[in-house]
């Protein structure tokens, strides 16, 4: 397969010796922020979790009409977009939009202590052939009961961004996640494959992390990433750069890949598009250019930058990046060192009924996180505090001792201020009330 010739490669962002002010071909005169960033390595993401299928099985009953499997780590869909479930027969190309019973499992931590957890499930009993994802910590269990199962060979997941389910497959690629469950008269489930599907095996393109990083740097208000030989994203997906703060869950979408200077044209069709910047399996050359001033952000408020896979389609882009990180880099020390020192959140729990306040659990959670970042217990007088809280937005929650239900919450914003020439995080007082 031609894709096998793509090698796993990642280069360190090129080291530049730059003057105080230079001219950028996109943004014009630019001033370097800090010293040249020689400490940012942009390569394969160690914290990536790509979509996968587990627990696939087909009923042993003679009708062979029921399939069950679980899909893991699907990136969130934007508003109006969905994932489609399709049954495919590779011998004829025939397709069927599969009806399914869908069970979503969102894993979060019940904030009684740091170790307890709970799985929250949502069951959709409608006969849906498509579904959406809003959160990154989601598993989707799917059960297909359809007479077409016995006459098809593969299960295929597509993004609705590709359009409606075709009546039959052609030589073109489609879909992003698939597995075989029938070969001739033998019914046995095979391992799921993440990557573009096609009727003919030779035309398929499994996704692997593959790119040569030409440059990765912060330059003035600009983020600059340049690549060669990116493998094409799976059908229905595109490449998008994000800044992510693992401490609070905050994420800012920088934008998709572009063709090189001076063309700077969007390459959102890199999955299936044609043109001079593509060959059959890859994107020959591409770049990302982000304007942090326009986005009203600073890089030191984040912990890493990533080039991720994102499903396209719908009326709006996703608000979170998912975990399909292809390439990433920690924010360099030369930038992170300019971040504000941690702030402090402290406060009191009160009770209108005179209920004991001692050991009331108070926890702090990033506004976009499903897992609490910090947990504390209130004293007998109801006081509590978190001494080192990075800048960002949080929710503070209170649960009385022996209870398991959140009784009050408050939004907390830790900003920063300049104190004696040093950025310092705010100190914020919060009052939480229980019955």
C-alpha positions in Angstrom: 0.0 0.0 0.0 1.3 3.4 -1.0 0.6 4.8 2.5 3.2 2.5 3.9 5.9 4.6 2.2 5.0 7.5 4.4 7.4 7.5 7.3 6.8 8.6 10.8 8.8 11.7 11.2 8.8 14.9 13.2 11.5 17.6 13.1 12.4 20.1 15.8 11.1 23.6 14.9 13.9 25.3 13.0 16.2 27.5 15.1 16.3 31.1 13.9 18.6 33.9 14.8 16.3 36.9 14.2 16.7 40.6 14.4 14.4 42.6 16.7 12.1 43.4 13.8 11.5 41.6 10.5 9.0 41.5 7.8 6.6 38.6 7.6 5.0 37.7 4.3 1.5 37.6 5.8 1.5 40.0 8.7 4.1 42.6 7.7 6.5 44.0 10.3 6.7 41.7 13.3 8.6 41.9 16.5 10.0 38.8 18.2 8.5 38.1 21.6 11.4 37.0 23.8 14.4 35.1 22.6 14.3 32.7 19.6 12.3 29.7 20.7 14.9 26.9 20.5 13.1 24.8 23.1 9.9 23.9 21.3 9.8 20.4 19.8 6.7 19.8 17.6 6.3 16.1 17.0 4.0 13.1 17.4 1.6 13.8 20.3 2.2 11.5 23.3 -1.2 12.3 24.7 -3.2 11.4 21.6 -6.2 9.0 21.7 -7.6 8.3 18.2 -11.1 6.8 17.5 -11.3 3.1 17.9 -13.7 0.2 18.1 -13.8 -2.3 20.9 -16.0 -5.2 21.9 -17.4 -5.9 18.4 -19.5 -9.0 18.1 -22.3 -10.4 15.9 -25.1 -12.6 17.1 -24.7 -16.3 16.7 -28.4 -16.7 15.9 -29.1 -18.1 12.4 -30.5 -14.7 11.2 -27.2 -13.0 11.9 -29.1 -9.7 12.1 -27.6 -8.1 15.2 -24.2 -6.3 15.7 -22.8 -4.7 18.9 -19.7 -2.7 19.3 -18.3 0.3 21.2 -16.8 3.4 19.7 -14.2 5.3 21.7 -12.6 8.7 21.6 -14.7 10.3 18.8 -13.9 14.0 18.5 -16.8 16.3 19.3 -19.0 17.3 16.4 -19.9 20.9 15.7 -23.5 22.1 15.8 -25.6 20.5 13.1 -23.0 17.8 12.4 -23.5 14.1 13.2 -21.7 10.8 12.8 -23.5 8.3 10.5 -23.6 4.5 10.8 -23.5 2.6 7.6 -23.5 -1.1 6.6 -21.5 -1.9 3.5 -21.1 -4.9 1.2 -17.7 -4.6 -0.4 -18.5 -7.2 -3.1 -21.3 -5.1 -4.6 -20.8 -1.7 -3.1 -24.3 -1.7 -1.7 -24.9 0.5 1.5 -27.5 0.7 4.2 -28.0 3.5 6.7 -28.0 1.3 9.8 -30.6 1.9 12.5 -29.2 1.5 16.0 -29.8 1.7 19.7 -27.2 4.1 21.1 -25.9 4.3 24.6 -23.5 7.2 25.5 -21.3 6.8 28.5 -19.6 10.0 29.8 -17.1 9.3 32.5 -16.7 11.9 35.2 -15.6 12.0 38.8 -18.0 12.3 41.6 -16.4 14.9 43.9 -16.6 13.1 47.2 -12.9 12.5 47.2 -10.1 12.2 44.6 -10.5 8.5 44.0 -14.3 7.9 43.6 -15.8 8.0 40.2 -19.1 7.4 38.5 -20.2 6.7 34.9 -23.1 8.8 33.6 -25.0 7.1 30.8 -27.5 8.4 28.3 -29.6 5.9 26.4 -31.2 6.7 23.1 -33.8 4.1 22.3 -34.8 5.7 19.0 -33.9 3.8 15.8 -31.2 6.4 14.8 -28.7 6.0 12.1 -26.7 8.9 13.3 -25.6 10.7 16.5 -23.6 13.6 17.7 -20.8 14.0 20.3 -20.5 16.9 22.7 -17.8 15.8 25.2 -14.4 14.3 24.7 -14.8 11.8 27.6 -17.5 9.8 25.8 -17.8 6.2 24.8 -20.7 5.2 22.5 -22.1 1.7 22.7 -24.0 0.8 19.5 -26.4 -2.1 18.9 -27.6 -2.6 15.3 -30.6 -4.8 14.7 -31.2 -4.9 11.0 -32.0 -7.6 8.5 -29.4 -6.0 6.2 -26.6 -7.1 8.6 -26.5 -10.6 7.1 -26.0 -9.3 3.5 -23.3 -6.7 4.2 -19.6 -7.2 5.1 -18.5 -4.0 7.0 -19.7 -1.4 9.5 -18.6 2.1 8.5 -18.8 5.4 10.4 -18.9 8.6 8.4 -19.1 12.3 9.2 -22.3 14.0 7.9 -19.9 16.6 6.5 -19.4 14.3 3.6 -23.1 14.5 2.8 -25.9 11.9 2.8 -25.1 8.2 2.8 -24.5 7.2 -0.9 -26.6 4.4 -2.4 -23.5 2.5 -3.2 -19.7 2.9 -2.9 -17.5 3.7 -5.9 -13.7 3.8 -6.1 -13.7 7.0 -4.0 -12.8 6.9 -0.3 -15.4 7.7 2.3 -15.8 7.3 6.1 -13.2 7.2 8.8 -13.7 4.2 11.0 -14.6 0.6 9.9 -14.4 -3.0 10.7 -15.2 -6.3 8.8 -17.7 -8.8 10.3 -18.4 -11.1 7.4 -16.2 -12.8 4.8 -18.2 -15.0 2.4 -20.2 -17.3 4.6 -18.0 -16.8 7.7 -19.1 -14.3 10.3 -16.2 -13.0 12.5 -15.4 -9.5 13.6 -12.1 -8.0 12.8 -10.1 -5.2 14.3 -11.4 -1.7 13.6 -9.4 0.6 11.3 -9.1 4.3 11.6 -8.7 5.9 8.2 -10.5 6.5 4.9 -12.5 3.5 3.7 -13.1 2.3 0.1 -14.8 -0.6 -1.6 -11.4 -1.9 -2.8 -8.8 -2.7 -0.2 -6.1 -1.1 -2.3 -7.9 2.3 -2.3 -8.2 2.5 1.4 -5.9 4.8 3.5 -5.4 3.9 7.1 -4.4 6.9 9.2 -0.9 7.1 10.6 0.9 10.0 12.2 3.2 11.2 9.4 4.7 14.6 8.7 7.9 16.6 8.4 7.8 19.7 10.6 9.6 22.5 8.9 9.0 25.2 11.5 7.1 25.6 14.7 7.4 28.9 16.5 5.8 32.0 18.1 6.7 35.2 16.3 5.3 38.4 17.7 1.5 37.9 17.8 1.8 35.1 15.2 1.8 31.3 15.7 3.7 29.7 12.8 3.6 26.0 11.9 4.9 24.7 8.6 4.7 21.1 7.4 5.6 18.8 4.5 4.1 15.4 3.6 1.2 15.4 6.0 -0.8 12.2 5.4 -4.3 13.0 4.2 -6.8 13.1 7.1 -9.6 10.4 7.2 -12.6 11.2 5.0 -14.9 13.7 6.7 -12.0 15.2 8.8 -9.6 18.1 8.5 -6.5 19.3 10.2 -6.9 22.1 12.8 -4.5 23.7 15.2 -5.5 24.4 18.8 -4.0 25.8 22.0 -5.0 23.8 25.0 -4.6 24.3 28.8 -4.6 20.9 30.5 -5.0 22.7 33.9 -8.4 24.2 33.2 -9.6 22.6 30.1 -9.6 25.9 28.2 -9.0 25.4 24.4 -8.7 28.0 21.7 -9.1 27.0 18.0 -6.3 28.7 16.0 -7.4 27.5 12.5 -7.0 25.0 9.8 -4.0 24.3 7.5 -3.3 26.6 4.5 -1.4 26.3 1.3 2.1 27.9 1.4 2.9 31.6 1.1 1.9 33.6 -0.9 -1.2 31.6 -1.8 -2.5 31.0 1.8 -5.6 29.2 0.6 -7.5 26.9 3.0 -6.8 23.2 2.7 -9.9 22.1 4.6 -10.5 19.5 1.7 -7.3 17.7 2.4 -9.2 14.5 3.1 -10.6 14.0 -0.4 -9.7 17.1 -2.4 -7.6 17.4 -5.5 -5.1 20.1 -6.6 -1.4 20.9 -6.8 -0.8 20.6 -3.0 -2.0 17.0 -2.9 -0.8 13.6 -4.0 -2.8 10.4 -3.6 -1.9 9.9 0.0 -0.6 13.2 1.4 -0.5 17.0 1.6 2.8 18.1 0.0 3.2 21.3 1.9 1.0 23.2 4.3 1.1 25.9 7.1 -0.8 27.2 10.0 -0.9 30.9 10.8 -2.6 32.1 13.9 -3.1 35.7 15.1 -3.1 35.6 18.9 -3.9 39.3 19.1 -7.1 38.8 17.0 -8.0 35.8 19.2 -7.3 37.9 22.3 -5.1 35.2 23.8 -1.5 34.8 25.0 0.4 31.5 24.7 1.5 31.4 28.4 -2.2 30.8 29.4 -1.9 27.3 27.7 0.2 24.2 28.3 0.5 22.8 24.8 -0.2 23.5 21.1 -1.5 20.7 18.8 -2.4 19.9 15.2 -5.5 17.8 15.6 -8.1 16.0 13.5 -11.6 17.5 13.5 -14.8 16.4 11.8 -16.2 19.0 9.4 -19.8 19.8 8.5 -22.8 21.3 10.2 -23.5 25.0 11.0 -20.6 25.6 13.4 -17.1 24.3 14.2 -16.6 22.2 17.3 -15.9 24.1 20.5 -13.5 21.5 21.8 -10.6 19.7 20.1 -11.2 16.1 21.2 -8.1 13.9 21.7 -7.1 13.1 18.1 -3.9 15.0 18.4 -1.5 14.4 15.5 1.4 16.6 16.4 1.9 18.7 19.5 4.4 20.6 21.6 4.5 21.9 25.1 4.5 25.7 25.4 8.2 26.5 25.5 9.8 27.5 28.8 10.7 30.8 27.2 7.0 31.6 26.8 5.5 29.7 29.8 7.9 31.6 32.1 6.0 34.8 31.3 2.8 33.3 32.7 1.2 34.8 35.8 2.1 33.2 39.1 -0.8 31.1 40.5 -3.7 32.9 42.2 -5.6 31.8 45.3 -9.3 30.8 45.8 -10.5 30.9 49.3 -13.9 31.2 51.0 -16.5 30.0 53.3 -19.4 27.5 53.4 -22.5 28.7 55.3 -25.7 26.8 56.3 -29.1 28.4 56.9 -30.2 25.5 59.0 -27.2 25.3 61.3 -26.0 22.1 59.7 -22.4 21.1 60.6 -19.9 22.5 58.1 -16.9 20.5 59.0 -15.6 18.2 56.2 -17.9 19.7 53.6 -16.2 18.8 50.3 -15.4 21.8 48.2 -13.8 21.2 44.8 -12.6 23.4 42.0 -13.1 22.3 38.4 -11.9 24.0 35.1 -14.9 25.3 33.2 -14.5 22.8 30.4 -13.2 19.9 32.5 -15.1 16.7 33.6 -12.6 15.9 36.4 -12.1 18.2 39.4 -8.7 19.9 39.5 -8.5 20.5 43.2 -10.4 19.2 46.2 -10.5 20.5 49.8 -12.5 20.0 53.0 -14.0 22.8 55.0 -13.1 23.4 58.6 -15.6 23.5 61.5 -16.2 27.1 60.8 -16.7 26.5 57.1 -13.5 28.0 55.8 -11.5 26.5 52.9 -8.9 27.5 50.4 -6.9 26.5 47.3 -3.4 28.1 47.4 -2.2 27.6 43.9 -4.7 28.1 41.1 -3.6 29.0 37.5 -5.3 31.8 35.8 -8.6 30.8 34.0 -12.3 30.1 34.7 -13.5 27.6 37.2 -16.6 26.3 39.0 -16.5 25.8 42.8 -18.9 23.2 44.2 -19.9 22.2 47.7 -21.1 18.8 49.0 -22.0 18.4 52.7 -20.2 15.6 54.6 -22.0 12.3 54.1 -23.9 13.6 51.1 -23.4 12.9 47.4 -25.3 15.8 45.9 -23.9 19.2 44.9 -25.7 21.8 47.0 -24.2 25.0 45.7 -21.8 26.2 43.0 -20.2 29.4 41.9 -18.2 30.6 38.9 -14.7 31.7 39.7 -12.4 33.7 37.4 -8.7 34.0 38.2 -7.2 36.9 36.3 -3.8 38.5 36.7 -2.3 41.8 37.6 1.1 43.4 37.5 2.7 43.6 41.0 6.2 45.1 41.2 6.8 44.2 37.6 5.6 40.6 38.0 2.3 39.1 36.7 0.5 37.8 39.7 -2.7 35.7 39.9 -5.8 37.1 41.6 -7.0 36.1 45.1 -10.8 35.5 45.0 -13.2 35.0 47.9 -16.2 32.7 47.3 -19.2 32.0 49.5 -21.0 28.6 49.1 -24.3 27.9 50.8 -25.8 24.5 51.9 -29.2 23.8 53.5 
